[in-house]
């Protein structure tokens, strides 16, 4: 039976634990804060784990990852807000010769949403009368804005749409420059996650949206990715493998 570690014991960490227990999978250790990292017994348990799943906070994620890489514990990370240092993280992971899956969203539906937006942007490239807008809504406790999912969506569009050169976090759906793709981030109540891309013209709007009903789909995707990683060592973006897990 696989031995799992959970790094970060907030709402997502608890959801992952619930899914693992429902599958009869052992949760060997939970590490949630700096005091836990000082606990020799917990560190020993972590080192003996087959895989770790990391869902903490942006300011904790990198240190958690580097410690797991040092121990050569395969790790799946769903925390966002640190991807500006992605190349550094991947380089250290490869130096330590361990395994890693990262991603902006571990929902199968969200990754299908990315692919739908890629295809739509290819089509829209022939119709410059439409202007693209990305909007995302999350619960008020979410630390980073825009969300990692919104940034990934914007990058997918930028790869295909010639009329925009970069994205920018905006307060309204009107970008300060025509060649900027606006991302508008809303924080409301307990919203699990809504992402919407609108192509708007003088005559009509076309929309593609993804609405998460709960955090369970993210946790389920992360658990499946972790089990897959144990059997398939390496370094992967979840978007590359979501059809395989």
SVG drawing of the C-alpha trace seen along z (x, -y; Angstrom):
<svg xmlns="http://www.w3.org/2000/svg" viewBox="-25 -52 47 54">
<polyline fill="none" stroke="black" stroke-width="0.4" points="0.0,0.0 1.3,-3.5 2.3,-5.8 1.2,-9.4 2.3,-12.6 0.1,-15.7 1.9,-19.1 -0.6,-21.8 -3.6,-21.0 -6.1,-23.7 -9.3,-23.0 -7.5,-21.3 -5.3,-19.2 -8.3,-17.9 -10.1,-17.2 -7.2,-15.1 -7.0,-13.3 -10.8,-12.5 -10.3,-11.1 -7.3,-9.0 -9.0,-7.5 -12.1,-6.7 -9.7,-4.7 -8.2,-2.9 -4.8,-4.6 -2.5,-5.3 -1.8,-8.9 1.6,-8.5 2.2,-12.1 0.7,-15.6 3.0,-18.6 1.3,-22.0 3.7,-24.5 7.3,-25.3 6.9,-23.4 6.1,-20.3 9.3,-20.6 11.2,-20.6 9.6,-17.3 12.2,-14.6 9.6,-11.8 7.5,-13.5 10.6,-14.1 11.4,-10.4 7.9,-9.5 8.0,-11.9 11.3,-10.5 9.8,-7.0 6.7,-8.1 6.1,-7.0 4.7,-10.4 3.7,-13.8 0.8,-16.1 1.4,-19.8 -1.4,-22.3 -0.3,-25.0 0.1,-28.8 2.2,-30.6 4.7,-31.8 5.2,-28.2 5.1,-26.1 8.7,-26.6 10.3,-25.7 8.1,-22.7 9.0,-21.6 12.8,-22.1 12.7,-20.0 10.9,-17.2 13.3,-17.3 16.2,-17.1 14.6,-14.0 13.9,-12.7 10.2,-12.3 8.1,-12.4 5.8,-15.4 2.6,-16.7 2.0,-20.4 -1.3,-22.2 -0.4,-25.4 -0.3,-28.4 1.2,-31.9 4.8,-30.7 5.1,-29.8 7.2,-32.9 10.0,-30.8 9.1,-27.6 12.3,-27.2 14.3,-27.5 12.1,-24.8 12.3,-22.5 16.1,-22.8 16.5,-22.0 14.1,-19.0 16.2,-17.6 19.4,-18.2 18.1,-16.1 16.9,-13.4 13.4,-13.2 9.9,-13.3 7.4,-16.1 4.0,-17.1 2.9,-20.7 -0.1,-22.5 -2.4,-25.5 -5.4,-23.3 -5.8,-19.5 -9.4,-19.3 -9.9,-17.3 -12.7,-19.7 -10.4,-22.7 -7.8,-21.1 -10.5,-20.4 -11.4,-24.1 -7.8,-25.0 -8.0,-22.9 -11.3,-24.4 -9.9,-27.9 -6.9,-26.9 -9.1,-25.8 -11.4,-28.9 -8.4,-31.3 -7.3,-29.6 -10.7,-30.2 -10.9,-33.8 -7.6,-34.7 -9.4,-35.0 -12.0,-37.3 -10.3,-40.4 -13.6,-42.2 -13.8,-40.1 -11.9,-41.2 -10.9,-38.6 -11.5,-38.9 -10.7,-36.5 -12.6,-36.6 -12.2,-34.5 -14.1,-34.3 -12.9,-32.6 -13.6,-32.6 -12.4,-35.5 -9.7,-33.5 -7.8,-32.8 -4.4,-34.5 -3.2,-35.0 -4.9,-37.0 -5.3,-36.3 -5.7,-32.6 -3.2,-30.2 -6.0,-28.8 -6.7,-32.3 -3.0,-32.8 -2.8,-29.5 -5.9,-30.3 -4.5,-33.7 -1.2,-32.0 -3.1,-29.5 -4.9,-32.4 -1.7,-34.4 -0.1,-31.5 -2.9,-31.5 -4.3,-35.0 -2.1,-37.5 -4.0,-40.6 -2.8,-40.4 0.9,-40.3 0.5,-40.0 -2.0,-39.7 -2.7,-42.2 -4.7,-42.0 -7.4,-44.7 -10.1,-46.1 -12.5,-46.2 -12.9,-44.2 -11.3,-47.1 -7.6,-46.7 -5.4,-49.8 -3.9,-48.9 -5.6,-47.1 -2.8,-44.5 -3.2,-43.5 -5.5,-40.6 -7.4,-41.7 -7.9,-39.3 -10.4,-40.5 -10.4,-38.7 -13.4,-38.7 -13.4,-37.5 -16.8,-36.4 -18.0,-34.3 -17.1,-30.6 -17.0,-30.3 -14.8,-27.2 -13.8,-28.7 -15.4,-30.1 -13.4,-30.9 -14.9,-32.6 -13.5,-33.7 -15.6,-36.1 -15.1,-37.1 -17.0,-40.3 -17.9,-42.4 -20.2,-45.2 -22.9,-42.7 -22.5,-39.7 -20.6,-37.8 -19.3,-34.3 -18.4,-32.7 -16.6,-29.6 -16.8,-28.9 -15.8,-26.4 -17.5,-26.3 -16.1,-24.2 -18.9,-23.0 -16.4,-21.9 -12.8,-21.4 -13.2,-17.7 -12.5,-17.6 -9.1,-19.2 -8.2,-16.9 -9.3,-13.8 -7.2,-14.9 -4.2,-15.5 -4.5,-12.1 -4.8,-10.4 -1.7,-12.3 0.2,-11.2 -0.6,-7.5 0.3,-7.9 3.6,-9.6 4.8,-6.7 4.5,-4.4 5.8,-7.0 8.8,-8.8 9.7,-12.1 8.9,-15.8 5.5,-16.8 3.0,-19.5 -0.4,-18.1 -1.8,-19.6 0.5,-17.2 -0.7,-14.1 -4.3,-14.7 -5.6,-12.3 -3.4,-9.5 -4.1,-9.6"/>
</svg>
